[in-house]
Amino acid sequence: MRWNLRLTAANKGIWKASELQRSLAEHGLVISAGKMSGLWSGQPVSLKLDDLDVICVVLGCEIGDLLIPEPQKVTRPGEANISRTAVGAAAPVPAVVPKRRDGRSLPPA
């Protein structure tokens, strides 16, 4: 999914995160400056469904305006996991796994 808050807000005439933050607070959703910054400029890691309801009410939009599906990013069963390495690019270096000298295994990481 692609998070589309900024464009949706701009289409409704809201150009600043602080404007949206004030409107959300007026509707009972108080968001910290840090979380608002993440919602405005990035992809949220988690978001409550109730919060999405308030955002949709404030922006007068549907959930499909905020969350854009990207089905091409989903790996389907039977598809090969094709590496997208540029031609001439160096192959990735495998990770070095430390080993104990006494032969015992390391604790799980």
MARDREN-813972 format. One record per atom (N, C-alpha, C, CB): residue number from 0; residue in three letters; atom name; x, y, z negated. Coordinates in pm, 1 decimal, decimal comma, padded with zeros to 6 digits. Atoms other than C-alpha are relative to their C-alpha. Glycine has a CB too. Example, Ala and Ser with C-alpha at 12.3 -4.5 7.8 and 13.67 -1.06 7.14 Angstrom:
MARDREN-813972
[0 ALA N [00089,0 -00119,0 00000,0]]
[0 ALA CA [01230,0 -00450,0 -00780,0]]
[0 ALA C [00090,0 00120,0 00000,0]]
[0 ALA CB [-00099,2 00002,7 -00124,6]]
[1 SER N [-00082,0 -00119,0 00006,0]]
[1 SER CA [01367,0 -00106,0 -00714,0]]
[1 SER C [-00077,0 00109,0 -00073,0]]
[1 SER CB [00041,4 00046,2 00141,5]]
END
This chain:
MARDREN-813972
[0 MET N [00083,6 -00118,1 00000,0]]
[0 MET CA [00000,0 00000,0 00000,0]]
[0 MET C [00088,2 00124,6 00000,0]]
[0 MET CB [-00095,2 -00000,3 -00121,4]]
[1 ARG N [-00068,6 -00128,9 -00000,5]]
[1 ARG CA [00109,8 00353,8 00069,5]]
[1 ARG C [-00085,0 00098,7 -00078,4]]
[1 ARG CB [00025,7 00050,9 00145,9]]
[2 TRP N [00066,7 -00098,3 00084,6]]
[2 TRP CA [00020,0 00623,6 -00184,4]]
[2 TRP C [-00008,4 00130,8 00076,8]]
[2 TRP CB [00075,1 00019,1 -00135,7]]
[3 ASN N [00025,5 -00113,3 -00086,7]]
[3 ASN CA [-00133,1 00923,5 -00009,5]]
[3 ASN C [-00060,7 00118,7 -00075,6]]
[3 ASN CB [-00091,5 -00041,7 00112,7]]
[4 LEU N [00060,1 -00104,0 00083,3]]
[4 LEU CA [-00216,0 01166,0 -00294,0]]
[4 LEU C [00028,1 00140,6 00053,3]]
[4 LEU CB [00051,3 -00011,8 -00142,4]]
[5 ARG N [-00038,8 -00135,8 -00039,0]]
[5 ARG CA [-00025,9 01468,2 -00166,5]]
[5 ARG C [-00075,4 00047,9 00123,5]]
[5 ARG CB [00149,6 00006,2 00025,8]]
[6 LEU N [00071,0 -00037,8 -00122,3]]
[6 LEU CA [-00181,6 01470,5 00180,1]]
[6 LEU C [-00150,1 00014,2 -00026,6]]
[6 LEU CB [00024,9 -00104,2 00110,9]]
[7 THR N [00142,5 -00007,4 00033,6]]
[7 THR CA [-00529,5 01402,3 00041,0]]
[7 THR C [-00029,7 00129,4 -00075,8]]
[7 THR CB [-00042,8 -00122,9 -00084,3]]
[8 ALA N [00018,0 -00123,7 00075,0]]
[8 ALA CA [-00491,0 01690,3 -00203,9]]
[8 ALA C [00012,3 00120,8 00092,0]]
[8 ALA CB [00102,3 00009,3 -00114,0]]
[9 ALA N [-00018,8 -00112,1 -00093,1]]
[9 ALA CA [-00363,3 01921,2 00071,6]]
[9 ALA C [-00122,8 00018,0 00088,4]]
[9 ALA CB [00125,1 -00022,4 00087,3]]
[10 ASN N [00121,2 -00008,5 -00081,6]]
[10 ASN CA [-00666,8 01837,4 00284,0]]
[10 ASN C [-00116,3 00063,4 -00076,8]]
[10 ASN CB [-00040,0 -00138,9 00048,9]]
[11 LYS N [00103,8 -00060,3 00084,6]]
[11 LYS CA [-00880,4 01957,2 -00009,7]]
[11 LYS C [00041,9 00138,6 -00049,7]]
[11 LYS CB [-00030,7 -00091,4 -00119,9]]
[12 GLY N [-00044,8 -00133,8 00036,9]]
[12 GLY CA [-00680,2 02281,5 -00047,2]]
[12 GLY C [00081,9 00007,7 -00127,1]]
[12 GLY CB [-00116,3 00087,5 -00014,1]]
[13 ILE N [-00084,4 00001,6 00120,6]]
[13 ILE CA [-00467,1 02174,2 -00344,6]]
[13 ILE C [00143,5 -00022,3 00045,8]]
[13 ILE CB [-00045,6 -00112,3 -00102,7]]
[14 TRP N [-00135,9 00004,2 -00053,3]]
[14 TRP CA [-00102,6 02248,1 -00268,4]]
[14 TRP C [00105,7 -00022,1 -00106,4]]
[14 TRP CB [00029,5 00126,7 00072,9]]
[15 LYS N [-00098,1 00015,2 00107,8]]
[15 LYS CA [00064,1 02221,6 -00610,1]]
[15 LYS C [-00046,4 -00108,3 -00097,3]]
[15 LYS CB [00021,3 00134,5 -00074,7]]
[16 ALA N [00030,2 00104,8 00097,2]]
[16 ALA CA [00085,7 01934,2 -00855,5]]
[16 ALA C [-00064,0 00060,0 -00124,6]]
[16 ALA CB [00127,4 -00077,6 -00037,6]]
[17 SER N [00055,3 -00062,3 00120,8]]
[17 SER CA [00011,2 02174,7 -01140,7]]
[17 SER C [-00147,9 00035,5 00017,8]]
[17 SER CB [00080,0 00126,0 -00036,0]]
[18 GLU N [00141,9 -00027,3 -00027,9]]
[18 GLU CA [-00319,0 02273,4 -00973,2]]
[18 GLU C [-00083,9 -00125,3 -00021,5]]
[18 GLU CB [-00018,3 00051,9 00144,4]]
[19 LEU N [00071,3 00126,4 00013,4]]
[19 LEU CA [-00425,5 01911,2 -00951,2]]
[19 LEU C [-00000,6 -00045,1 -00145,5]]
[19 LEU CB [00063,5 -00107,9 00089,4]]
[20 GLN N [-00010,1 00039,0 00140,2]]
[20 GLN CA [-00304,7 01845,5 -01305,3]]
[20 GLN C [-00103,4 00074,3 -00083,7]]
[20 GLN CB [00141,4 00027,0 -00053,4]]
[21 ARG N [00101,2 -00078,0 00072,9]]
[21 ARG CA [-00527,0 02127,6 -01438,1]]
[21 ARG C [-00140,8 -00050,5 00030,1]]
[21 ARG CB [00011,0 00149,1 00036,2]]
[22 SER N [00133,3 00048,8 -00037,6]]
[22 SER CA [-00828,7 02002,2 -01242,1]]
[22 SER C [-00029,7 -00135,9 -00062,5]]
[22 SER CB [-00012,2 -00009,4 00152,3]]
[23 LEU N [00017,8 00132,0 00061,2]]
[23 LEU CA [-00776,0 01648,1 -01369,7]]
[23 LEU C [-00028,7 00015,7 -00149,4]]
[23 LEU CB [00125,9 -00088,9 00022,4]]
[24 ALA N [00019,9 -00022,7 00143,6]]
[24 ALA CA [-00752,2 01777,1 -01729,0]]
[24 ALA C [-00141,8 00051,8 -00027,2]]
[24 ALA CB [00105,1 00100,2 -00054,2]]
[25 GLU N [00136,8 -00050,8 00015,4]]
[25 GLU CA [-01082,9 01964,1 -01682,4]]
[25 GLU C [-00103,0 -00112,3 00007,2]]
[25 GLU CB [-00029,9 00104,7 00107,4]]
[26 HIS N [00089,2 00116,1 -00012,2]]
[26 HIS CA [-01237,5 01626,7 -01597,1]]
[26 HIS C [00035,8 -00110,7 -00099,8]]
[26 HIS CB [00005,3 -00055,6 00142,6]]
[27 GLY N [-00029,5 00094,5 00107,4]]
[27 GLY CA [-01087,0 01455,1 -01903,2]]
[27 GLY C [00122,0 -00087,6 00020,8]]
[27 GLY CB [-00115,6 -00086,2 -00020,3]]
[28 LEU N [-00119,6 00080,8 -00024,3]]
[28 LEU CA [-00771,6 01306,2 -01750,9]]
[28 LEU C [00122,9 00087,4 -00021,4]]
[28 LEU CB [-00000,9 -00060,8 00144,3]]
[29 VAL N [-00119,7 -00077,2 00032,8]]
[29 VAL CA [-00468,6 01457,4 -01922,8]]
[29 VAL C [00121,6 -00083,7 00038,5]]
[29 VAL CB [00003,6 00039,1 -00152,6]]
[30 ILE N [-00118,3 00069,9 -00050,5]]
[30 ILE CA [-00146,9 01360,0 -01744,4]]
[30 ILE C [00122,7 00082,4 -00035,4]]
[30 ILE CB [-00008,9 -00023,6 00154,6]]
[31 SER N [-00124,4 -00069,9 00033,9]]
[31 SER CA [00204,1 01444,9 -01863,6]]
[31 SER C [00064,9 00054,1 00127,1]]
[31 SER CB [00098,0 -00094,6 -00075,1]]
[32 ALA N [-00069,2 -00059,2 -00114,7]]
[32 ALA CA [00425,7 01656,0 -01639,1]]
[32 ALA C [00083,4 -00104,8 00073,7]]
[32 ALA CB [00089,7 00116,2 -00045,9]]
[33 GLY N [-00082,3 00104,5 -00062,0]]
[33 GLY CA [00654,9 01357,4 -01578,3]]
[33 GLY C [-00081,9 -00096,0 00084,0]]
[33 GLY CB [00074,5 -00077,3 -00106,1]]
[34 LYS N [00085,3 00093,0 -00075,2]]
[34 LYS CA [00375,3 01123,1 -01473,8]]
[34 LYS C [-00061,9 00070,9 00120,1]]
[34 LYS CB [-00111,1 -00058,6 -00091,1]]
[35 MET N [00058,4 -00075,2 -00111,0]]
[35 MET CA [00217,9 01396,3 -01260,0]]
[35 MET C [00101,1 00014,8 00112,4]]
[35 MET CB [-00048,1 00138,4 -00047,0]]
[36 SER N [-00105,9 -00011,4 -00100,5]]
[36 SER CA [00549,5 01447,4 -01084,0]]
[36 SER C [00012,9 -00129,7 00078,5]]
[36 SER CB [00134,5 00035,8 -00066,3]]
[37 GLY N [-00008,0 00129,3 -00066,9]]
[37 GLY CA [00564,5 01075,0 -01008,2]]
[37 GLY C [-00118,6 -00025,6 00091,9]]
[37 GLY CB [00009,3 -00110,1 -00102,2]]
[38 LEU N [00119,2 00017,5 -00083,4]]
[38 LEU CA [00207,6 01069,4 -00878,0]]
[38 LEU C [00007,0 00089,2 00123,7]]
[38 LEU CB [-00127,3 00031,2 -00080,8]]
[39 TRP N [-00001,3 -00099,2 -00106,9]]
[39 TRP CA [00265,3 01379,6 -00665,7]]
[39 TRP C [00107,0 -00030,0 00104,4]]
[39 TRP CB [00021,8 00138,5 -00057,7]]
[40 SER N [-00109,7 00011,7 -00095,3]]
[40 SER CA [00601,8 01300,5 -00512,3]]
[40 SER C [00044,0 -00142,0 00029,9]]
[40 SER CB [00115,3 00075,4 -00049,8]]
[41 GLY N [-00044,3 00135,9 -00025,7]]
[41 GLY CA [00633,3 00925,5 -00520,3]]
[41 GLY C [-00112,8 -00098,9 00006,1]]
[41 GLY CB [00096,2 -00042,3 -00103,6]]
[42 GLN N [00095,4 00109,8 00002,0]]
[42 GLN CA [00460,7 00593,4 -00534,1]]
[42 GLN C [-00015,4 -00043,3 -00144,5]]
[42 GLN CB [00046,2 -00119,1 00091,3]]
[43 PRO N [00014,7 00037,5 00140,1]]
[43 PRO CA [00310,0 00520,8 -00877,6]]
[43 PRO C [00026,3 -00149,0 -00021,5]]
[43 PRO CB [-00139,6 00035,9 -00049,4]]
[44 VAL N [-00026,4 00139,9 00034,8]]
[44 VAL CA [00428,4 00202,1 -01045,0]]
[44 VAL C [-00127,9 -00064,8 -00049,2]]
[44 VAL CB [00111,0 -00010,9 -00107,3]]
[45 SER N [00128,3 00049,9 00047,9]]
[45 SER CA [00096,7 00160,5 -01222,9]]
[45 SER C [-00094,6 00118,3 -00016,2]]
[45 SER CB [00015,9 -00077,8 -00134,5]]
[46 LEU N [00102,2 -00102,7 00011,9]]
[46 LEU CA [-00227,7 00351,6 -01236,8]]
[46 LEU C [-00128,7 -00068,8 -00042,1]]
[46 LEU CB [-00018,5 00079,5 00134,1]]
[47 LYS N [00124,1 00059,4 00047,9]]
[47 LYS CA [-00546,5 00277,1 -01427,7]]
[47 LYS C [-00112,1 00027,0 00099,9]]
[47 LYS CB [-00036,8 00055,2 -00139,5]]
[48 LEU N [00113,2 -00016,4 -00090,8]]
[48 LEU CA [-00861,8 00225,2 -01225,3]]
[48 LEU C [-00087,4 00117,3 -00042,1]]
[48 LEU CB [-00083,1 -00128,1 00005,3]]
[49 ASP N [00077,4 -00115,0 00048,2]]
[49 ASP CA [-01040,6 00479,0 -01446,9]]
[49 ASP C [00064,0 00131,1 00045,1]]
[49 ASP CB [-00011,6 -00003,4 -00153,9]]
[50 ASP N [-00071,3 -00120,5 -00045,3]]
[50 ASP CA [-00771,3 00734,5 -01358,0]]
[50 ASP C [-00022,7 00023,4 00149,0]]
[50 ASP CB [00151,2 -00012,0 -00029,1]]
[51 LEU N [00028,6 -00012,4 -00143,2]]
[51 LEU CA [-00825,7 00662,3 -00988,3]]
[51 LEU C [-00138,9 00057,2 00023,1]]
[51 LEU CB [00012,8 -00136,0 00069,4]]
[52 ASP N [00135,5 -00054,1 -00010,0]]
[52 ASP CA [-01195,9 00732,2 -01038,1]]
[52 ASP C [00000,4 00151,9 -00018,1]]
[52 ASP CB [-00091,7 -00065,6 -00104,6]]
[53 VAL N [-00004,1 -00144,2 00027,2]]
[53 VAL CA [-01119,5 01074,9 -01185,6]]
[53 VAL C [00068,7 00073,6 00114,4]]
[53 VAL CB [00073,0 00028,3 -00133,2]]
[54 ILE N [-00070,9 -00063,3 -00111,7]]
[54 ILE CA [-00869,2 01157,1 -00909,1]]
[54 ILE C [-00092,6 00011,4 00120,7]]
[54 ILE CB [00127,4 -00080,3 00037,1]]
[55 CYS N [00093,2 -00001,9 -00113,7]]
[55 CYS CA [-01129,8 01065,1 -00645,9]]
[55 CYS C [-00110,5 00103,6 -00019,6]]
[55 CYS CB [-00062,0 -00138,8 00020,3]]
[56 VAL N [00104,2 -00098,8 00027,1]]
[56 VAL CA [-01395,4 01280,3 -00815,7]]
[56 VAL C [00055,9 00141,2 00019,5]]
[56 VAL CB [-00055,9 -00017,1 -00143,9]]
[57 VAL N [-00060,4 -00133,1 -00009,2]]
[57 VAL CA [-01161,5 01581,2 -00843,2]]
[57 VAL C [00029,4 00037,1 00145,4]]
[57 VAL CB [00129,2 00005,9 -00083,2]]
[58 LEU N [-00035,1 -00029,5 -00139,4]]
[58 LEU CA [-01046,0 01551,7 -00481,1]]
[58 LEU C [-00118,2 -00018,2 00095,8]]
[58 LEU CB [00115,1 -00088,9 00044,0]]
[59 GLY N [00114,4 00024,6 -00087,5]]
[59 GLY CA [-01388,2 01452,5 -00348,4]]
[59 GLY C [00035,2 -00094,7 00112,8]]
[59 GLY CB [-00051,8 00130,4 00056,8]]
[60 CYS N [-00046,8 00094,2 -00102,3]]
[60 CYS CA [-01235,2 01157,3 -00168,9]]
[60 CYS C [-00038,4 -00142,7 -00037,1]]
[60 CYS CB [00152,8 00010,8 00018,2]]
[61 GLU N [00019,9 00143,2 00023,1]]
[61 GLU CA [-01265,5 00780,6 -00138,8]]
[61 GLU C [00134,8 -00063,1 -00033,2]]
[61 GLU CB [-00064,9 -00069,2 00124,6]]
[62 ILE N [-00123,5 00070,2 00035,4]]
[62 ILE CA [-01009,7 00529,1 -00266,4]]
[62 ILE C [00085,6 -00026,8 00124,2]]
[62 ILE CB [-00032,4 -00132,5 -00071,4]]
[63 GLY N [-00072,6 00024,1 -00124,7]]
[63 GLY CA [-00916,3 00457,5 00096,9]]
[63 GLY C [00076,6 00120,9 00049,3]]
[63 GLY CB [-00094,9 -00044,2 00106,1]]
[64 ASP N [-00077,1 -00119,1 -00034,3]]
[64 ASP CA [-00794,5 00816,3 00128,7]]
[64 ASP C [00130,7 00004,7 -00078,1]]
[64 ASP CB [-00081,9 00126,2 -00026,9]]
[65 LEU N [-00118,3 -00001,6 00086,2]]
[65 LEU CA [-00546,1 00763,4 -00155,3]]
[65 LEU C [00092,0 -00119,0 00023,2]]
[65 LEU CB [-00042,1 00003,0 -00144,5]]
[66 LEU N [-00077,4 00122,6 -00019,0]]
[66 LEU CA [-00433,9 00405,7 -00084,2]]
[66 LEU C [-00016,2 -00047,7 00144,2]]
[66 LEU CB [-00045,1 -00110,6 -00100,2]]
[67 ILE N [00001,1 00040,1 -00140,4]]
[67 ILE CA [-00342,8 00323,2 00274,9]]
[67 ILE C [00059,7 -00140,6 00011,8]]
[67 ILE CB [00079,3 00102,1 00088,3]]
[68 PRO N [-00054,1 00136,0 -00012,8]]
[68 PRO CA [-00305,6 -00051,3 00346,7]]
[68 PRO C [00113,0 -00005,9 00103,0]]
[68 PRO CB [-00111,4 -00098,1 00039,3]]
[69 GLU N [-00111,6 00023,3 -00091,9]]
[69 GLU CA [00017,2 -00163,4 00513,8]]
[69 GLU C [00018,8 -00151,3 00017,2]]
[69 GLU CB [00131,9 00067,5 -00052,8]]
[70 PRO N [-00004,5 00146,0 -00011,8]]
[70 PRO CA [-00052,9 -00525,9 00613,5]]
[70 PRO C [00124,7 -00051,7 00071,9]]
[70 PRO CB [-00122,5 -00048,4 00072,8]]
[71 GLN N [-00119,5 00044,2 -00071,7]]
[71 GLN CA [00256,4 -00537,8 00837,4]]
[71 GLN C [00115,9 -00028,9 -00095,3]]
[71 GLN CB [00041,8 00105,4 00101,9]]
[72 LYS N [-00106,6 00023,9 00097,5]]
[72 LYS CA [00470,9 -00545,7 00520,6]]
[72 LYS C [-00015,4 -00133,3 -00073,0]]
[72 LYS CB [00003,1 00112,6 -00101,0]]
[73 VAL N [00027,4 00125,4 00070,1]]
[73 VAL CA [00316,4 -00872,4 00399,2]]
[73 VAL C [00059,4 -00116,2 00078,7]]
[73 VAL CB [-00152,6 -00020,1 -00020,6]]
[74 THR N [-00054,9 00119,7 -00061,7]]
[74 THR CA [00507,4 -01192,9 00470,2]]
[74 THR C [-00107,4 -00107,5 -00003,6]]
[74 THR CB [00130,5 -00047,3 -00072,4]]
[75 ARG N [00104,6 00101,8 -00009,2]]
[75 ARG CA [00266,3 -01458,0 00590,4]]
[75 ARG C [00062,0 -00139,8 -00002,4]]
[75 ARG CB [-00084,1 00019,5 00128,5]]
[76 PRO N [-00052,4 00136,8 00002,8]]
[76 PRO CA [00304,3 -01834,1 00537,3]]
[76 PRO C [00041,5 -00044,5 00140,0]]
[76 PRO CB [-00104,9 -00097,1 -00057,8]]
[77 GLY N [-00048,7 00050,2 -00127,8]]
[77 GLY CA [00509,6 -01992,3 00812,6]]
[77 GLY C [00088,5 00098,5 00075,0]]
[77 GLY CB [-00115,6 -00037,1 00085,8]]
[78 GLU N [-00087,1 -00097,5 -00064,3]]
[78 GLU CA [00684,7 -01670,5 00909,8]]
[78 GLU C [00140,1 -00015,1 -00055,6]]
[78 GLU CB [-00052,2 00144,3 -00020,7]]
[79 ALA N [-00138,3 00004,8 00044,6]]
[79 ALA CA [01059,8 -01679,7 00897,4]]
[79 ALA C [00033,0 00132,0 -00066,2]]
[79 ALA CB [00096,8 -00029,4 00117,7]]
[80 ASN N [-00044,6 -00121,2 00066,0]]
[80 ASN CA [01218,7 -01431,6 00661,9]]
[80 ASN C [00114,5 00056,9 00083,1]]
[80 ASN CB [00044,1 -00027,6 -00148,5]]
[81 ILE N [-00097,5 -00052,8 -00093,9]]
[81 ILE CA [01397,0 -01236,0 00933,8]]
[81 ILE C [00071,0 00118,6 -00063,7]]
[81 ILE CB [-00067,4 00040,8 00133,4]]
[82 SER N [-00079,4 -00109,6 00053,6]]
[82 SER CA [01679,6 -01015,2 00817,2]]
[82 SER C [00005,5 00111,4 00102,8]]
[82 SER CB [00142,5 -00047,1 -00038,1]]
[83 ARG N [-00002,7 -00113,8 -00090,3]]
[83 ARG CA [01666,8 -00668,1 00966,8]]
[83 ARG C [00134,7 00071,8 -00011,1]]
[83 ARG CB [-00116,4 00097,0 -00030,8]]
[84 THR N [-00134,0 -00055,7 00005,5]]
[84 THR CA [02041,8 -00608,6 00989,8]]
[84 THR C [00033,4 00060,1 00135,2]]
[84 THR CB [00103,8 -00107,4 -00040,2]]
[85 ALA N [-00036,7 -00067,7 -00124,3]]
[85 ALA CA [02167,1 -00361,1 01248,1]]
[85 ALA C [00112,9 -00074,7 00069,3]]
[85 ALA CB [00041,1 00145,8 -00027,3]]
[86 VAL N [-00105,5 00063,8 -00077,2]]
[86 VAL CA [02388,0 -00490,3 01526,4]]
[86 VAL C [00132,6 00063,9 -00037,9]]
[86 VAL CB [-00026,3 00012,2 00152,8]]
[87 GLY N [-00131,7 -00049,7 00036,0]]
[87 GLY CA [02750,9 -00459,6 01423,2]]
[87 GLY C [00014,7 00030,8 -00148,1]]
[87 GLY CB [00030,5 00122,2 00079,0]]
[88 ALA N [-00006,9 -00028,4 00143,5]]
[88 ALA CA [02666,0 -00414,1 01056,0]]
[88 ALA C [00068,1 -00116,3 -00071,3]]
[88 ALA CB [-00142,0 00024,9 -00058,8]]
[89 ALA N [-00067,5 00104,1 00077,5]]
[89 ALA CA [02869,8 -00603,0 00800,2]]
[89 ALA C [-00103,3 -00086,7 -00071,0]]
[89 ALA CB [00098,2 00062,4 -00102,4]]
[90 ALA N [00089,8 00092,3 00069,5]]
[90 ALA CA [02707,7 -00909,5 00648,5]]
[90 ALA C [00001,9 00031,4 -00149,3]]
[90 ALA CB [00041,0 -00148,2 00025,8]]
[91 PRO N [00001,9 -00028,1 00144,1]]
[91 PRO CA [02596,4 -00870,7 00286,2]]
[91 PRO C [00095,6 -00091,6 -00074,4]]
[91 PRO CB [-00141,8 -00015,6 -00056,2]]
[92 VAL N [-00096,1 00075,6 00079,3]]
[92 VAL CA [02852,8 -00982,7 00031,1]]
[92 VAL C [-00076,2 -00073,8 -00109,2]]
[92 VAL CB [00109,7 00093,2 -00060,9]]
[93 PRO N [00071,4 00074,9 00104,4]]
[93 PRO CA [02725,9 -01263,1 -00194,1]]
[93 PRO C [00046,0 00044,7 -00138,5]]
[93 PRO CB [00022,2 -00152,4 00017,1]]
[94 ALA N [-00031,1 -00040,7 00137,5]]
[94 ALA CA [02711,2 -01186,6 -00567,0]]
[94 ALA C [00098,9 -00097,6 -00061,5]]
[94 ALA CB [-00128,6 00007,8 -00085,9]]
[95 VAL N [-00097,3 00082,3 00070,5]]
[95 VAL CA [02996,5 -01314,5 -00781,6]]
[95 VAL C [-00064,1 -00046,0 -00130,0]]
[95 VAL CB [00133,4 00078,2 -00026,7]]
[96 VAL N [00059,2 00056,1 00121,5]]
[96 VAL CA [02873,1 -01546,5 -01054,4]]
[96 VAL C [00113,5 -00040,2 -00093,0]]
[96 VAL CB [-00093,0 -00122,7 00032,4]]
[97 PRO N [-00108,0 00034,7 00092,3]]
[97 PRO CA [03103,9 -01558,4 -01358,3]]
[97 PRO C [-00017,9 -00142,3 -00054,7]]
[97 PRO CB [00005,5 00101,3 -00116,1]]
[98 LYS N [00003,6 00135,2 00056,1]]
[98 LYS CA [03194,1 -01902,0 -01492,5]]
[98 LYS C [00087,7 -00003,1 -00123,6]]
[98 LYS CB [00046,9 -00106,3 00104,0]]
[99 ARG N [-00078,3 00014,8 00122,0]]
[99 ARG CA [03315,5 -01999,4 -01834,0]]
[99 ARG C [00115,6 -00096,2 00026,5]]
[99 ARG CB [-00088,5 -00050,7 -00117,4]]
[100 ARG N [-00116,8 00084,6 -00021,5]]
[100 ARG CA [03656,8 -02159,7 -01857,8]]
[100 ARG C [-00011,7 -00135,7 -00067,3]]
[100 ARG CB [00123,0 00069,7 -00049,6]]
[101 ASP N [00011,6 00127,4 00070,5]]
[101 ASP CA [03544,3 -02431,3 -02094,8]]
[101 ASP C [-00100,9 -00094,4 00063,0]]
[101 ASP CB [-00037,5 00024,3 -00142,6]]
[102 GLY N [00090,9 00088,0 -00070,7]]
[102 GLY CA [03294,0 -02573,9 -01845,1]]
[102 GLY C [-00144,9 00012,4 -00039,1]]
[102 GLY CB [00041,6 -00137,1 -00019,5]]
[103 ARG N [00139,2 -00016,5 00043,5]]
[103 ARG CA [02981,4 -02474,5 -02037,2]]
[103 ARG C [-00067,0 00107,2 00084,7]]
[103 ARG CB [-00007,6 00037,0 -00151,0]]
[104 SER N [00073,8 -00098,9 -00077,0]]
[104 SER CA [02708,9 -02278,5 -01863,6]]
[104 SER C [-00020,5 00127,2 -00081,1]]
[104 SER CB [-00134,6 -00056,6 00044,7]]
[105 LEU N [00027,3 -00127,9 00066,0]]
[105 LEU CA [02640,3 -01914,1 -01938,1]]
[105 LEU C [-00145,2 00006,5 -00043,0]]
[105 LEU CB [00033,4 00118,2 00092,9]]
[106 PRO N [00140,3 -00014,6 00039,9]]
[106 PRO CA [02324,0 -01812,1 -02122,2]]
[106 PRO C [-00078,9 00065,0 00111,8]]
[106 PRO CB [-00012,4 00082,8 -00129,6]]
[107 PRO N [00081,2 -00060,7 -00105,9]]
[107 PRO CA [02032,0 -01707,7 -01900,8]]
[107 PRO C [00004,5 00152,1 -00009,4]]
[107 PRO CB [-00145,8 -00049,5 -00008,4]]
[108 ALA N [-00007,3 -00146,3 -00005,4]]
[108 ALA CA [02038,9 -01344,4 -01788,7]]
[108 ALA C [-00134,7 00062,4 -00016,8]]
[108 ALA CB [00060,7 00045,8 00129,7]]
END
